[in-house]
Amino acid sequence: MDDLAAMDQPPEPPYVLEDQIGFKLRLANQRHLELFSEVLPEVTPTQFSTLFKLWEQGALSQNHLGRLVAMDAATTKGVVDRLRTRGLVATAASESDRRRLDVSLTPAGLALITAGIARARQISDVTTKPLSPDERALLLSFLDRLSR
């Protein structure tokens, strides 16, 4: 009976890698990363996000900063260490909790992020250039839903 039931089911379509969401997202992300490295070569997108959140929010604990830019603790530490080595951020033990490390922009980090915001906007515009404004808004909405 199971064989008969299986015969009544339509066959599954073949798996085509190029039709999969992960593959398409990776291709789009690769294109975006290429644009980013051309237009804003001073930092990676992750470093830019970190600098931007510090610019937007002010000094933050390293842990809170990582949560704001969707990074785990180890990745956040590595990004902050690299930015600190380059003189773009400073770190200090928190005055309220010595176990906490606070991160803030240096003057060089502030200069880079304020000059970089317009270029980052340009990167987003070029990445989504093939889309109409309505399609862009829809894509961003769909990506928000997928990332929840």
PyMOL commands that set and color helices and strands:
alter all, ss='L'
color gray80, all
select helices_A, chain A and resi 2-8+17-19+21-39+45-57+62-68+73-85+107-127+133-146
alter helices_A, ss='H'
color red, helices_A
select strands_A, chain A and resi 60-61+89-93+101-105
alter strands_A, ss='S'
color yellow, strands_A
deselect
rebuild
show_as cartoon
